[in-house]
């Protein structure tokens, strides 16, 4: 009988620890490798305030074709070159605005789950392959976005964002405003994860 009570107590403690971990209210430092529509990247999301994180990343993904084009945006054209990969360096600042509401509703807070408003700056190199079009060059991108991030168990999360971007072609005098979209799934690197 005592063994049954001890087993029940251990099981209850395990359940409470798991539940408290799943609904952790603090933002976490998480290191991840992600893949999405903007390529493959390695990133670390670092809390800098109660509801704010920054996420520096280095990645490999499609080049951008920002070239002279009076038809689109009146100043420059925008294209996405999937088959001409380039190196990406970025920092994404996120303000999680709905964390208190998620806590009240009993939703998971694990792996910085929540909705956010963000600002992203990104450098995209020239293509690593021979470029077929003249507009693919070093670019600097800034965008303001709205999005969300959710955990998929303990080792995976996904994120999405939609916003408005501004591009500066660093090799030519082209700029443009374009729709910014990102969808990504990431695996959290367990050997670097904060406890």
C-alpha contacts under 8 A as a table, 3 or more apart, distances in Angstrom:
res1	aa1	res2	aa2	distance
1	X	4	X	5.17
1	X	5	X	6.51
2	X	5	X	5.06
2	X	6	X	6.09
3	X	6	X	5.03
3	X	7	X	6.01
4	X	7	X	5.05
4	X	8	X	6.07
5	X	8	X	5.01
5	X	9	X	6.02
6	X	9	X	4.99
6	X	10	X	6.11
7	X	10	X	5.14
7	X	11	X	6.06
8	X	11	X	5.04
8	X	12	X	6.02
9	X	12	X	5.05
9	X	13	X	6.13
10	X	13	X	5.11
10	X	14	X	6.10
11	X	14	X	5.07
11	X	15	X	6.15
12	X	15	X	5.05
12	X	16	X	6.19
13	X	16	X	5.10
13	X	17	X	6.15
14	X	17	X	5.19
14	X	18	X	6.16
15	X	18	X	5.13
15	X	19	X	6.06
16	X	19	X	5.05
16	X	20	X	6.04
17	X	20	X	5.20
17	X	21	X	6.14
18	X	21	X	5.13
18	X	22	X	6.19
19	X	22	X	5.08
19	X	23	X	6.30
20	X	23	X	5.25
20	X	24	X	5.89
21	X	24	X	5.11
21	X	110	X	6.99
22	X	108	X	5.59
22	X	109	X	6.40
22	X	110	X	5.17
23	X	103	X	7.50
23	X	106	X	7.41
23	X	107	X	6.90
23	X	108	X	4.77
23	X	109	X	4.78
23	X	110	X	5.94
24	X	27	X	7.98
24	X	108	X	7.58
24	X	109	X	5.45
24	X	110	X	5.83
25	X	99	X	7.86
25	X	103	X	7.34
25	X	109	X	5.91
25	X	110	X	7.88
26	X	50	X	7.32
26	X	109	X	7.94
26	X	112	X	7.98
27	X	47	X	6.00
27	X	50	X	7.12
27	X	51	X	7.13
27	X	53	X	7.90
27	X	111	X	7.47
27	X	112	X	5.44
28	X	45	X	7.73
28	X	46	X	7.03
28	X	47	X	6.47
28	X	111	X	6.38
28	X	112	X	6.28
28	X	194	X	7.16
29	X	44	X	7.00
29	X	45	X	5.46
29	X	46	X	4.73
29	X	47	X	6.24
29	X	193	X	7.23
29	X	194	X	6.07
30	X	44	X	5.59
30	X	45	X	5.26
30	X	46	X	6.95
30	X	111	X	7.09
30	X	188	X	6.81
30	X	189	X	7.89
30	X	192	X	7.83
30	X	193	X	5.78
30	X	194	X	6.78
31	X	42	X	7.60
31	X	43	X	5.81
31	X	44	X	4.22
31	X	45	X	6.41
31	X	188	X	5.79
31	X	189	X	5.69
31	X	192	X	6.47
31	X	193	X	6.33
32	X	42	X	5.84
32	X	43	X	5.43
32	X	44	X	6.22
32	X	186	X	5.97
32	X	187	X	5.47
32	X	188	X	4.28
32	X	189	X	5.35
33	X	40	X	7.40
33	X	41	X	5.71
33	X	42	X	4.43
33	X	43	X	6.35
33	X	186	X	5.40
33	X	187	X	5.44
33	X	188	X	6.55
33	X	189	X	7.13
34	X	40	X	5.68
34	X	41	X	5.35
34	X	42	X	6.39
34	X	43	X	7.82
34	X	184	X	6.30
34	X	185	X	5.52
34	X	186	X	3.86
34	X	187	X	6.25
35	X	38	X	7.60
35	X	39	X	5.63
35	X	40	X	4.42
35	X	41	X	6.52
35	X	184	X	5.51
35	X	185	X	5.70
35	X	186	X	6.34
36	X	39	X	5.35
36	X	40	X	6.60
36	X	182	X	7.24
36	X	183	X	5.48
36	X	184	X	4.05
36	X	185	X	6.28
37	X	182	X	6.32
37	X	183	X	5.96
37	X	184	X	6.80
38	X	61	X	5.82
38	X	62	X	6.53
38	X	182	X	6.57
38	X	183	X	7.77
39	X	59	X	7.01
39	X	60	X	5.76
39	X	61	X	3.91
39	X	62	X	6.44
40	X	59	X	5.44
40	X	60	X	5.33
40	X	61	X	6.06
41	X	57	X	6.36
41	X	58	X	5.53
41	X	59	X	3.81
41	X	60	X	6.26
42	X	57	X	5.55
42	X	58	X	5.62
42	X	59	X	6.18
43	X	55	X	6.35
43	X	56	X	5.75
43	X	57	X	4.14
43	X	58	X	6.62
44	X	55	X	5.49
44	X	56	X	6.07
44	X	57	X	6.74
45	X	53	X	6.28
45	X	54	X	5.71
45	X	55	X	4.26
45	X	56	X	7.03
46	X	53	X	5.23
46	X	54	X	5.39
46	X	55	X	6.21
47	X	50	X	7.33
47	X	51	X	7.62
47	X	52	X	5.88
47	X	53	X	4.15
47	X	54	X	6.55
48	X	52	X	5.77
48	X	53	X	5.41
48	X	54	X	7.07
49	X	52	X	4.99
49	X	53	X	6.95
51	X	95	X	5.72
51	X	96	X	5.18
51	X	97	X	7.04
51	X	99	X	7.73
52	X	93	X	7.23
52	X	94	X	5.56
52	X	95	X	4.56
52	X	96	X	6.23
53	X	93	X	5.81
53	X	94	X	5.29
53	X	95	X	6.77
54	X	91	X	6.71
54	X	92	X	5.58
54	X	93	X	4.36
54	X	94	X	6.26
55	X	90	X	7.99
55	X	91	X	5.35
55	X	92	X	4.94
55	X	93	X	6.30
56	X	89	X	7.69
56	X	90	X	5.67
56	X	91	X	4.15
56	X	92	X	6.38
57	X	89	X	5.87
57	X	90	X	5.26
57	X	91	X	6.21
58	X	87	X	7.54
58	X	88	X	5.70
58	X	89	X	4.61
58	X	90	X	6.48
59	X	87	X	5.84
59	X	88	X	4.86
59	X	89	X	6.38
60	X	85	X	6.62
60	X	86	X	5.73
60	X	87	X	4.72
60	X	88	X	5.75
61	X	82	X	7.40
61	X	85	X	5.05
61	X	86	X	5.57
61	X	87	X	6.57
61	X	88	X	6.99
62	X	80	X	6.65
62	X	81	X	5.37
62	X	82	X	4.49
62	X	83	X	6.69
62	X	84	X	5.89
62	X	85	X	4.51
62	X	86	X	5.96
63	X	80	X	6.18
63	X	81	X	5.03
63	X	82	X	6.67
63	X	84	X	5.78
63	X	85	X	5.47
63	X	86	X	5.44
63	X	124	X	7.01
63	X	125	X	7.56
63	X	126	X	7.03
63	X	127	X	5.90
63	X	136	X	6.69
64	X	78	X	7.17
64	X	79	X	5.77
64	X	80	X	4.81
64	X	81	X	5.84
64	X	124	X	7.67
64	X	136	X	5.92
64	X	137	X	7.66
64	X	139	X	7.78
65	X	77	X	7.41
65	X	78	X	5.53
65	X	79	X	4.56
65	X	80	X	5.91
65	X	81	X	6.78
65	X	133	X	7.74
65	X	135	X	5.04
65	X	136	X	4.57
65	X	137	X	7.40
66	X	76	X	6.36
66	X	77	X	5.40
66	X	78	X	4.80
66	X	79	X	6.47
66	X	135	X	5.31
66	X	136	X	6.42
66	X	137	X	7.82
66	X	167	X	7.76
66	X	169	X	6.48
66	X	174	X	7.01
66	X	175	X	7.50
66	X	176	X	7.57
67	X	76	X	5.38
67	X	77	X	5.19
67	X	78	X	6.84
67	X	134	X	7.39
67	X	135	X	4.38
67	X	136	X	7.49
67	X	169	X	7.94
67	X	174	X	6.42
68	X	75	X	6.53
68	X	76	X	4.50
68	X	77	X	5.88
68	X	135	X	7.59
68	X	174	X	6.50
69	X	72	X	6.13
69	X	74	X	7.02
69	X	75	X	6.07
69	X	76	X	4.61
69	X	77	X	4.85
70	X	73	X	6.97
70	X	74	X	4.51
70	X	75	X	5.30
70	X	76	X	6.27
70	X	77	X	7.50
71	X	74	X	5.67
71	X	75	X	7.82
71	X	76	X	7.99
71	X	77	X	7.60
72	X	75	X	7.03
72	X	76	X	6.40
72	X	77	X	5.45
72	X	78	X	7.80
73	X	76	X	6.23
73	X	77	X	7.02
73	X	176	X	6.65
73	X	177	X	7.04
75	X	174	X	7.11
75	X	175	X	6.80
75	X	176	X	6.44
76	X	174	X	5.94
76	X	175	X	5.99
76	X	176	X	5.40
77	X	176	X	7.06
78	X	176	X	7.54
78	X	178	X	7.33
81	X	84	X	5.50
81	X	85	X	7.51
82	X	85	X	6.62
84	X	127	X	5.52
84	X	128	X	6.91
84	X	129	X	6.03
84	X	130	X	7.84
84	X	131	X	6.94
85	X	127	X	5.40
85	X	128	X	5.92
85	X	129	X	7.07
86	X	124	X	6.57
86	X	125	X	5.49
86	X	126	X	6.04
86	X	127	X	4.58
86	X	128	X	5.41
87	X	124	X	5.90
87	X	125	X	5.36
87	X	126	X	7.82
87	X	127	X	7.79
87	X	128	X	7.83
88	X	122	X	6.88
88	X	123	X	5.67
88	X	124	X	4.64
88	X	125	X	6.51
89	X	122	X	5.65
89	X	123	X	5.18
89	X	124	X	6.68
90	X	120	X	7.06
90	X	121	X	5.58
90	X	122	X	4.10
90	X	123	X	6.21
91	X	120	X	5.75
91	X	121	X	5.54
91	X	122	X	6.54
92	X	118	X	6.71
92	X	119	X	5.79
92	X	120	X	4.21
92	X	121	X	6.49
93	X	118	X	5.33
93	X	119	X	5.26
93	X	120	X	6.22
94	X	116	X	5.81
94	X	117	X	5.76
94	X	118	X	4.36
94	X	119	X	6.78
95	X	116	X	5.14
95	X	117	X	5.30
95	X	118	X	6.16
96	X	99	X	6.39
96	X	114	X	6.23
96	X	115	X	5.60
96	X	116	X	4.23
96	X	117	X	6.72
97	X	114	X	7.73
97	X	115	X	6.36
97	X	116	X	5.76
97	X	117	X	7.45
98	X	101	X	5.32
98	X	102	X	6.31
98	X	114	X	6.27
98	X	115	X	6.01
98	X	116	X	7.58
99	X	102	X	5.08
99	X	103	X	6.24
99	X	109	X	7.58
99	X	114	X	6.06
99	X	115	X	7.79
100	X	103	X	5.08
100	X	104	X	6.28
101	X	104	X	5.13
101	X	105	X	6.27
102	X	105	X	5.14
102	X	106	X	6.16
102	X	107	X	5.16
102	X	108	X	7.31
102	X	109	X	7.36
102	X	114	X	7.37
103	X	106	X	5.05
103	X	107	X	6.00
103	X	108	X	7.65
103	X	109	X	7.37
104	X	107	X	7.76
108	X	113	X	6.78
108	X	151	X	7.85
109	X	112	X	5.84
109	X	113	X	4.94
109	X	114	X	7.12
110	X	113	X	5.82
110	X	150	X	7.92
110	X	151	X	6.28
110	X	154	X	7.74
111	X	150	X	7.25
111	X	151	X	5.85
111	X	154	X	7.87
111	X	157	X	7.20
112	X	149	X	6.95
112	X	150	X	7.24
112	X	151	X	7.78
113	X	148	X	7.40
113	X	149	X	5.00
113	X	150	X	4.41
113	X	151	X	6.13
114	X	148	X	5.62
114	X	149	X	5.48
114	X	150	X	6.45
115	X	146	X	7.67
115	X	147	X	5.70
115	X	148	X	4.07
115	X	149	X	6.37
116	X	146	X	5.89
116	X	147	X	5.40
116	X	148	X	5.75
117	X	144	X	7.64
117	X	145	X	5.83
117	X	146	X	4.54
117	X	147	X	6.43
118	X	144	X	5.81
118	X	145	X	5.09
118	X	146	X	6.12
118	X	147	X	7.70
119	X	142	X	7.32
119	X	143	X	5.76
119	X	144	X	4.62
119	X	145	X	6.23
120	X	141	X	7.93
120	X	142	X	5.62
120	X	143	X	5.28
120	X	144	X	6.52
120	X	145	X	7.82
121	X	140	X	7.39
121	X	141	X	5.66
121	X	142	X	4.47
121	X	143	X	6.63
122	X	140	X	5.80
122	X	141	X	5.01
122	X	142	X	6.38
123	X	138	X	7.39
123	X	139	X	5.81
123	X	140	X	4.65
123	X	141	X	6.29
124	X	138	X	5.78
124	X	139	X	5.21
124	X	140	X	6.46
124	X	141	X	7.87
125	X	137	X	6.55
125	X	138	X	4.55
125	X	139	X	6.55
126	X	136	X	6.15
126	X	137	X	4.41
126	X	138	X	4.91
126	X	139	X	7.86
127	X	130	X	6.88
127	X	131	X	6.29
127	X	136	X	6.92
127	X	137	X	7.18
131	X	134	X	7.17
131	X	136	X	6.79
133	X	136	X	6.33
134	X	137	X	7.79
137	X	169	X	6.72
137	X	170	X	7.16
137	X	171	X	6.20
138	X	169	X	6.21
138	X	170	X	5.35
138	X	171	X	6.17
139	X	167	X	6.83
139	X	168	X	5.73
139	X	169	X	4.55
139	X	170	X	5.26
139	X	171	X	7.72
140	X	167	X	5.83
140	X	168	X	5.24
140	X	169	X	6.52
140	X	170	X	6.82
141	X	165	X	6.80
141	X	166	X	5.78
141	X	167	X	4.51
141	X	168	X	6.40
142	X	165	X	5.58
142	X	166	X	5.29
142	X	167	X	6.49
143	X	163	X	6.66
143	X	164	X	5.48
143	X	165	X	3.92
143	X	166	X	6.06
143	X	180	X	6.82
144	X	163	X	5.50
144	X	164	X	5.61
144	X	165	X	6.48
145	X	161	X	5.99
145	X	162	X	5.26
145	X	163	X	3.92
145	X	164	X	6.48
145	X	180	X	7.49
146	X	161	X	5.37
146	X	162	X	5.51
146	X	163	X	6.10
147	X	159	X	7.24
147	X	160	X	5.29
147	X	161	X	3.90
147	X	162	X	6.23
148	X	159	X	5.57
148	X	160	X	5.57
148	X	161	X	6.57
149	X	157	X	7.01
149	X	158	X	5.71
149	X	159	X	4.20
149	X	160	X	6.64
150	X	157	X	5.50
150	X	158	X	5.59
150	X	159	X	6.48
151	X	154	X	6.97
151	X	155	X	7.91
151	X	156	X	5.98
151	X	157	X	4.11
151	X	158	X	6.50
152	X	155	X	7.06
152	X	156	X	4.95
152	X	157	X	4.95
152	X	158	X	7.20
153	X	156	X	6.09
153	X	157	X	7.62
155	X	187	X	5.86
155	X	188	X	5.20
155	X	189	X	7.76
155	X	190	X	7.56
156	X	185	X	7.26
156	X	186	X	5.62
156	X	187	X	4.64
156	X	188	X	5.84
157	X	185	X	5.88
157	X	186	X	5.40
157	X	187	X	6.74
157	X	188	X	7.71
158	X	183	X	7.58
158	X	184	X	5.58
158	X	185	X	4.21
158	X	186	X	6.00
159	X	182	X	7.88
159	X	183	X	5.88
159	X	184	X	5.38
159	X	185	X	6.48
160	X	181	X	7.66
160	X	182	X	5.45
160	X	183	X	4.38
160	X	184	X	6.38
161	X	180	X	7.85
161	X	181	X	5.75
161	X	182	X	5.20
161	X	183	X	6.64
162	X	179	X	7.53
162	X	180	X	5.66
162	X	181	X	4.65
162	X	182	X	6.62
163	X	179	X	6.03
163	X	180	X	4.90
163	X	181	X	6.50
164	X	177	X	7.08
164	X	178	X	6.04
164	X	179	X	4.85
164	X	180	X	5.18
165	X	177	X	5.55
165	X	178	X	5.22
165	X	179	X	5.91
165	X	180	X	5.38
166	X	175	X	7.18
166	X	176	X	5.76
166	X	177	X	4.54
166	X	178	X	6.44
167	X	175	X	5.33
167	X	176	X	5.34
167	X	177	X	6.43
167	X	178	X	7.88
168	X	173	X	7.62
168	X	174	X	6.10
168	X	175	X	4.63
168	X	176	X	7.04
169	X	172	X	5.59
169	X	173	X	6.34
169	X	174	X	5.28
169	X	175	X	6.17
170	X	173	X	7.17
188	X	193	X	7.36
189	X	192	X	5.77
189	X	193	X	6.27
190	X	193	X	5.12
